[in-house]
């Protein structure tokens, strides 16, 4: 028969508190996974929707939504930005961004042309020429890529030649560099087989996809079980060893 030692009150309280904390963290990770899965579904629905007018969502895009919009304007073709660390870059290359001037608007719309593979021998791939005159574009109106810790300050201001290269795309920094305000999001153009750019604008969960949140949830739940298991092992009485008196 298994016997148990009477635990101290503080050990019970500590075990319950730590196990409850781990369970709460696991539930939070499951909530984050569900939230990101809902974003993926909204993104997929938006990508299949018909383009809507840009003006209603230009300055106040709906939160957690990715409108597919139609817009027309002129390229600011001599102001090109190259993002040299896109998450899908496995062969070398850059993500290319160019401002678009809309008729009668002081703000510029930064447009993601797509990923341009490089040879690995050149500092940047050769950029296809942009058309002159007004162009009609359609794509998803997305939040800009995440910004990390960029050491050394404003990398764009230190560059005098175009195109300019950056490892983080920070819209306020780009606006300062252009000397004109930008819209709060970027336009990620729809895929076109006839262009040189690879346009795979999947919503960026490369650092923390839903599956990783579920994995972390399992880890936290495992910690909670381990805490309870350790508590039970420490408070289980050991049977006294038999001695041989012969």
Secondary structure, 3 states (H helix, E strand, C coil): CCCECCCCHHHHHHHHHHHHHHHHHHHHHHHHHHHHHHHHHHHHHHHCCCCEECHHHCCCCCCCCCCEEEEEEEEEEEEEEEECCCCCCCCCEEEEEEEEEECCCCCEEEEEEEEEECCCCCCCCCCCCCCCCEEEEEEEEECCCCCCCCCCCCCCCCCCCCCEEECCCCHHHHHHHHCCCECCCEEEECCCCCCCCECCCCCCCCCCCHHHHHHHHHHHHHHHHHHHHHHHHHCECCCCCCCCCC
